[in-house]
Amino acid sequence: MKNNGYDWVFVGPEVPLIEGIVDDFAAAGIKAFGPSKAAAQIEGSKDFAKQLMDRHNIPTAQYKTFSDLEMAQDYVHEHGAPIVIKADGLAAGKGVTVAMDEHTAQRALEDIFIDHRFGSAGAKVVIEDFLDGQEFSLMSFVNGTDFWPMPISQDHKRAHDGDEGPNTGGMGAYSPVPQIPQSVVDEAIEKIVRPTVEGMAEEGTPFTGILYAGLIATADGPKVIEFNARFGDPETEVVLPKLTSDLGAGISAILDGETPEFTWDESNATLGVVIASNGYPENVIKGARVPEIEVDEDSHVYYAGVASDEHGNLVANSGRVLLVETSAPDIKSAQDKVYAIID
């Protein structure tokens, strides 16, 4: 960084954030847009996040945390289904099981505690009450107690069509979310985002960076499903194309302690669909050739899990391979346009 004369760094992935890379940059005198190791625990530990919400009266599902399989099993048996089982630590978006019956919940506990599917991330589990409602994602640029919300989006995590299959890191998203009224968004900002950033600052772990709030609009108002300490994927690919101001200038202003300018296109809808490897998320089959995808000026292809073979062709190298995004006057038009591209 110093050798190349860069002014600041934006840290994207969650693992280096949680391992403290922003602290390392700070120690070296380099500005970095991202949370400290302590603040990044809002994503690194679901139990940490739930306790934070408890202390600051931030609406979320009732929960219990367990580090013992038998105690967790007893709780699930007594509570009944539906119920939600979450590995405490990072699990690449695959550590959550929404169990509609007790057998599925008990099997999820065995995956975590006996099969050690998530390694040390499964040393503890958070077991939550099931919440019913429309989910949405609200991301904000944050600097201490100041924050600038982005347009909301909705991602879809199930692996297969028709909202079927296991949870993934996300198979598609769109923005705006017509079924979420602005009054609910406003309530989420005031009752969730604001007390979260103010609470973290009050406790000595001020947050700088992107705060992702995964929310659900229940009959009792919006509640938190999860927090992330960085941009969401695939939500970012449908939110940032709506930004009409300069992203870099906005972040630079925040790091300089100034008021940033973020302006958004509210006249169009954006929608993105993930192309994933066969077998994703459980048994990924790598190596399939990635065809060239032609798009117009209103569409983009965002590559992720790809590599080059010996002939220079792109091949699938991970679970989620790429995302195709487009904009159109409404969600249905954008959906039709994306599927015309990928089909």
C-alpha positions in Angstrom: 0.0 0.0 0.0 2.6 2.5 1.1 5.0 1.6 -1.7 2.3 2.3 -4.3 1.1 5.5 -2.8 -2.5 4.5 -2.3 -4.7 6.8 -0.2 -6.9 4.2 1.5 -8.1 0.6 1.2 -11.5 -0.9 1.0 -11.7 -4.4 2.6 -14.4 -6.6 1.1 -14.4 -10.2 2.4 -15.5 -11.1 5.9 -12.6 -13.4 6.9 -9.8 -10.8 6.9 -12.1 -8.3 8.6 -12.8 -10.7 11.4 -9.2 -11.7 11.6 -8.3 -8.0 12.2 -6.8 -6.7 8.9 -8.3 -3.2 9.5 -6.4 -3.1 12.9 -3.2 -4.0 11.0 -3.8 -1.2 8.5 -4.4 1.2 11.3 -1.2 0.2 13.0 0.7 0.8 9.8 -0.9 4.3 9.4 -3.1 3.3 6.4 -6.7 4.3 6.2 -9.1 1.4 5.7 -12.8 1.3 5.2 -14.0 -1.6 7.3 -14.7 -2.5 10.9 -12.1 -3.4 13.5 -11.6 -6.9 14.6 -13.8 -6.2 17.7 -16.6 -4.5 15.7 -16.5 -7.3 13.0 -17.7 -9.7 15.6 -21.2 -8.6 14.8 -20.8 -11.0 11.9 -18.2 -13.3 13.3 -20.4 -14.5 16.1 -24.1 -14.7 16.0 -24.2 -15.0 19.8 -22.2 -11.7 20.0 -24.8 -10.0 17.8 -27.8 -11.4 19.7 -26.3 -10.2 23.0 -25.7 -6.8 21.5 -29.3 -6.7 20.4 -30.5 -7.7 23.8 -28.6 -5.0 25.5 -29.9 -2.3 23.2 -33.5 -3.5 22.8 -33.1 -4.1 19.0 -35.9 -6.3 17.7 -34.9 -9.9 16.8 -36.1 -13.4 17.3 -36.1 -15.0 20.8 -33.1 -17.3 21.1 -30.9 -19.6 23.2 -27.2 -20.3 22.7 -25.7 -23.8 23.3 -22.3 -25.4 23.2 -23.6 -28.8 24.2 -25.3 -31.1 21.8 -27.6 -32.9 24.3 -28.8 -29.6 25.9 -29.5 -28.2 22.4 -31.4 -31.4 21.4 -33.5 -31.2 24.6 -34.3 -27.6 23.9 -35.4 -28.3 20.3 -37.5 -31.2 21.5 -39.3 -29.0 24.1 -39.7 -26.0 21.8 -40.8 -27.9 18.7 -40.8 -26.8 15.1 -40.6 -24.6 13.1 -37.3 -23.5 14.6 -34.0 -22.0 13.3 -30.6 -23.6 13.9 -27.5 -21.4 13.3 -23.8 -22.2 13.6 -22.3 -19.4 15.7 -19.4 -18.5 13.5 -18.7 -18.0 9.8 -20.1 -20.6 7.5 -20.1 -19.0 4.1 -23.9 -18.4 4.2 -24.5 -22.2 4.7 -24.7 -22.4 8.5 -28.4 -21.7 8.9 -31.1 -24.4 8.8 -34.8 -23.3 8.9 -36.3 -26.5 10.2 -40.0 -27.0 9.6 -40.0 -30.2 11.6 -38.0 -31.5 14.6 -36.2 -34.2 12.6 -34.6 -31.6 10.4 -33.6 -29.5 13.4 -32.0 -32.5 15.2 -30.2 -33.5 12.0 -28.8 -29.9 11.7 -27.5 -30.1 15.3 -25.8 -33.4 14.5 -24.2 -31.9 11.4 -22.7 -29.2 13.6 -21.7 -31.0 16.8 -21.0 -34.6 15.6 -20.0 -34.2 11.9 -18.3 -30.9 12.6 -19.5 -29.6 9.2 -18.5 -26.1 10.0 -15.4 -26.8 12.1 -14.7 -24.2 14.9 -17.6 -22.1 13.6 -19.9 -24.7 15.1 -18.5 -24.7 18.6 -21.7 -23.0 19.6 -25.1 -22.9 18.0 -27.8 -20.2 18.3 -31.3 -21.6 18.2 -34.0 -19.0 17.3 -37.7 -18.8 17.1 -39.0 -19.0 13.6 -40.1 -15.6 12.2 -42.7 -15.3 9.4 -42.7 -12.4 6.9 -41.0 -10.9 4.0 -37.2 -10.7 4.2 -35.2 -7.8 3.0 -31.6 -6.5 3.2 -30.7 -3.0 4.3 -27.0 -2.0 3.9 -25.5 1.2 5.2 -22.3 3.1 4.9 -21.3 3.7 8.6 -18.7 5.8 10.4 -19.2 5.6 14.2 -22.7 6.9 14.9 -23.2 8.4 11.5 -24.6 6.2 8.7 -26.0 6.5 5.2 -28.6 3.8 4.2 -28.7 2.3 0.8 -31.8 1.2 -1.1 -33.2 -2.0 0.2 -33.0 -5.3 -1.7 -34.3 -8.9 -1.3 -32.1 -11.9 -1.9 -33.2 -15.5 -2.3 -31.1 -18.1 -0.6 -32.6 -21.4 -1.5 -30.6 -23.4 -4.0 -33.4 -24.5 -6.3 -36.3 -23.0 -8.2 -39.5 -22.4 -6.3 -37.7 -21.5 -3.1 -36.7 -25.2 -2.6 -33.5 -26.8 -1.5 -30.8 -25.9 1.1 -29.8 -22.4 2.0 -26.9 -20.9 0.1 -24.9 -17.7 0.1 -27.6 -16.3 -2.2 -28.9 -17.3 -5.6 -30.3 -14.0 -6.8 -31.6 -10.6 -5.7 -33.5 -7.5 -6.7 -34.1 -3.9 -5.8 -36.4 -2.2 -4.9 -38.6 -4.5 -2.9 -42.2 -3.5 -3.7 -43.8 -5.6 -1.0 -41.9 -3.7 1.7 -43.5 -0.3 2.3 -41.2 2.7 3.0 -42.7 3.0 6.5 -41.2 -0.4 7.4 -37.8 0.7 6.0 -38.0 3.9 8.0 -38.8 1.9 11.2 -35.9 -0.4 10.5 -33.5 2.5 10.2 -34.7 4.1 13.5 -35.2 1.0 15.6 -32.5 -1.3 14.2 -29.6 0.5 12.3 -29.4 3.6 14.5 -29.4 1.8 17.9 -27.0 -0.8 16.6 -24.3 1.7 15.5 -24.9 3.9 18.5 -24.8 0.9 20.9 -21.5 -0.3 19.4 -20.0 3.2 19.8 -21.3 3.4 23.3 -19.6 0.1 24.2 -16.3 1.1 22.8 -16.4 -0.9 19.5 -17.5 1.8 17.0 -18.3 0.5 13.6 -16.8 1.8 10.4 -17.5 0.3 7.0 -20.6 -1.5 5.5 -23.2 -2.7 8.0 -25.5 -5.2 6.4 -28.8 -5.8 8.2 -30.7 -8.9 7.1 -34.2 -8.2 8.2 -37.7 -9.6 8.2 -41.0 -7.6 8.1 -43.2 -9.4 10.7 -46.6 -8.5 11.9 -44.9 -6.9 14.9 -42.6 -4.8 12.7 -39.1 -5.3 11.2 -36.7 -7.7 13.1 -33.1 -8.7 12.6 -32.3 -12.1 11.2 -28.5 -11.4 10.9 -25.9 -8.8 10.6 -22.9 -8.8 8.3 -19.9 -6.5 8.6 -19.5 -6.0 4.8 -21.4 -5.8 1.5 -23.9 -8.6 1.0 -23.6 -10.9 -2.0 -25.7 -10.9 -4.2 -27.4 -7.8 -2.9 -24.5 -5.5 -3.7 -24.7 -6.4 -7.4 -28.2 -5.1 -7.6 -27.8 -2.1 -5.2 -24.6 -0.5 -6.4 -25.7 -0.2 -10.0 -28.4 2.2 -8.7 -25.7 4.5 -7.3 -25.4 7.7 -9.5 -22.7 9.4 -7.4 -19.1 8.4 -7.1 -18.6 5.5 -4.7 -14.9 6.1 -4.2 -15.4 9.8 -3.5 -18.1 8.9 -0.9 -15.9 6.5 1.0 -13.0 8.8 0.8 -15.1 11.6 2.4 -16.2 9.3 5.2 -12.6 8.3 6.0 -11.7 12.0 6.0 -14.4 12.7 8.5 -16.5 14.6 6.0 -20.1 14.2 4.9 -20.3 12.0 1.8 -22.7 12.4 -1.1 -24.6 9.2 -2.1 -27.4 9.6 -4.7 -29.4 6.8 -6.2 -31.5 6.0 -9.3 -35.0 5.3 -8.0 -36.7 5.1 -11.4 -35.5 1.6 -12.4 -35.4 -1.9 -10.9 -32.3 -4.0 -10.9 -32.3 -7.8 -10.7 -29.5 -10.4 -10.7 -29.4 -14.2 -11.0 -26.5 -16.4 -9.9 -25.1 -19.1 -12.0 -23.8 -21.9 -9.8 -21.8 -25.1 -10.2 -23.6 -28.4 -10.3 -24.0 -29.7 -6.8 -23.9 -26.4 -5.1 -24.0 -25.8 -2.1 -23.2 -29.3 -0.7 -21.2 -31.2 -3.3 -19.8 -28.7 -5.7 -18.6 -30.1 -9.1 -15.8 -27.8 -10.5 -14.4 -27.6 -13.9 -17.4 -26.9 -16.2 -16.5 -24.4 -18.9 -18.1 -21.0 -18.5 -19.6 -19.8 -21.8 -19.2 -16.2 -23.0 -22.3 -14.2 -22.0 -23.3 -11.2 -24.2 -25.0 -8.3 -22.4 -26.1 -4.8 -23.4 -25.1 -1.5 -21.7 -27.8 -1.9 -19.0 -26.6 -5.4 -18.0 -23.5 -6.7 -16.3 -21.8 -10.0 -15.7 -20.0 -10.3 -12.3 -17.5 -13.2 -12.2 -16.7 -14.8 -8.9 -15.8 -18.5 -8.7 -13.9 -18.8 -12.0 -10.4 -19.8 -13.1 -8.6 -20.3 -16.4 -7.8 -23.7 -17.8 -4.7 -24.6 -19.8 -6.3 -23.2 -23.0 -7.3 -19.9 -21.4 -11.0 -20.7 -21.1 -12.9 -19.7 -18.0 -14.0 -22.7 -15.9 -16.1 -23.0 -12.8 -13.8 -23.1 -9.7 -16.2 -22.7 -6.9 -19.9 -22.9 -5.9 -21.3 -19.5 -7.1 -19.6 -18.9 -10.5 -21.1 -15.6 -11.7 -24.1 -13.3 -11.5 -25.9 -11.7 -14.4 -27.5 -8.3 -13.5 -29.7 -6.0 -15.5 -31.9 -3.0 -15.0 -35.4 -2.3 -16.4 -38.5 -0.2 -15.5 -39.9 -2.9 -13.2 -38.9 -6.2 -11.5 -40.8 -8.4 -14.0 -39.2 -6.8 -17.0 -35.7 -7.1 -15.4 -36.4 -10.8 -14.6 -37.5 -11.5 -18.2 -34.4 -9.7 -19.5 -32.0 -11.6 -17.3 -33.4 -15.0 -18.1 -33.4 -14.2 -21.8 -29.6 -13.6 -21.4 -28.8 -16.7 -19.4 -31.2 -19.1 -21.1 
